[in-house]
Amino acid sequence: MSKTDARGRGTGVYAYRCNQCRTTSPDVPTRANLRGERDDHRRRFHGGHIPDGEEILEEERVRFFDLPREQKIAAVVVALVLLGGVLFKLG
């Protein structure tokens, strides 16, 4: 995707790509916005028809194992503290 924030990550989640026109929409945060981008492009440039080779680009999801070690440790500590609090409250 094209837009990035200060850390170089995409600011949206989805983008529409028309390989026939060689264009990519701006990043959008929701599938509803993506449908709007796609439908608008189809209507304006393809007479409402579906162009061959269109794509939906989606940011890769962040997995727990992709996080830096320090963030994994912090996440486990927070989870254990929350679990301990719940068990203490119930016990």
C-alpha positions as CSV (number, residue, x, y, z in Angstrom):
1,M,0.0,0.0,0.0
2,S,1.2,3.5,-0.7
3,K,0.6,5.7,2.4
4,T,2.8,5.3,5.5
5,D,2.9,6.8,8.9
6,A,6.0,8.1,10.7
7,R,7.1,4.5,11.3
8,G,6.8,3.5,7.7
9,R,3.6,1.4,8.2
10,G,0.5,1.8,6.1
11,T,-2.1,4.1,7.5
12,G,-5.1,2.2,6.0
13,V,-6.0,-1.5,5.9
14,Y,-7.3,-2.0,2.4
15,A,-6.6,-0.6,-1.1
16,Y,-8.2,-1.4,-4.5
17,R,-5.9,-2.2,-7.4
18,C,-6.9,-2.1,-11.1
19,N,-4.2,-3.8,-13.1
20,Q,-5.9,-2.9,-16.4
21,C,-5.6,0.8,-15.6
22,R,-2.4,0.4,-13.5
23,T,-3.9,2.4,-10.7
24,T,-4.2,1.8,-6.9
25,S,-6.7,3.6,-4.7
26,P,-5.7,5.5,-1.6
27,D,-5.7,3.3,1.5
28,V,-9.0,3.0,3.3
29,P,-9.8,1.7,6.8
30,T,-12.8,-0.4,6.2
31,R,-14.3,-2.9,3.7
32,A,-17.2,-0.5,3.2
33,N,-14.9,2.3,2.1
34,L,-13.1,-0.2,-0.1
35,R,-16.3,-1.2,-1.9
36,G,-17.0,2.5,-2.5
37,E,-13.5,3.0,-4.1
38,R,-14.0,-0.1,-6.2
39,D,-17.5,0.7,-7.3
40,D,-16.6,4.3,-8.1
41,H,-13.6,3.2,-10.2
42,R,-15.7,0.6,-12.1
43,R,-18.4,3.1,-12.8
44,R,-16.1,5.9,-13.9
45,F,-13.6,4.0,-16.0
46,H,-15.2,0.7,-17.0
47,G,-18.9,1.5,-17.5
48,G,-19.8,-0.4,-14.3
49,H,-18.2,-3.6,-15.6
50,I,-15.6,-5.7,-13.6
51,P,-12.2,-5.2,-15.1
52,D,-9.9,-8.2,-15.5
53,G,-7.2,-8.5,-13.0
54,E,-8.6,-6.2,-10.3
55,E,-7.2,-6.9,-6.8
56,I,-7.9,-6.1,-3.2
57,L,-4.7,-5.2,-1.3
58,E,-4.8,-5.9,2.4
59,E,-2.1,-5.1,5.0
60,E,-0.5,-8.1,6.5
61,R,-1.8,-8.8,10.0
62,V,0.7,-8.4,12.9
63,R,1.3,-11.8,14.6
64,F,2.4,-12.2,18.2
65,F,5.6,-14.0,17.0
66,D,6.5,-11.0,14.8
67,L,6.7,-8.6,17.7
68,P,10.1,-7.7,19.3
69,R,11.1,-9.8,22.3
70,E,10.5,-6.9,24.7
71,Q,6.9,-6.4,23.6
72,K,6.2,-10.1,23.9
73,I,7.6,-10.2,27.4
74,A,5.5,-7.1,28.3
75,A,2.3,-8.7,26.8
76,V,2.8,-11.9,28.8
77,V,3.5,-9.9,32.0
78,V,0.3,-7.8,31.5
79,A,-1.7,-11.0,30.8
80,L,-0.4,-12.6,34.0
81,V,-1.1,-9.6,36.1
82,L,-4.7,-9.4,34.7
83,L,-5.2,-13.1,35.3
84,G,-3.8,-12.8,38.8
85,G,-6.1,-9.9,39.5
86,V,-9.1,-11.9,38.3
87,L,-8.2,-15.0,40.3
88,F,-7.5,-12.8,43.4
89,K,-10.9,-11.1,43.1
90,L,-12.7,-14.5,42.6
91,G,-10.8,-16.2,45.4
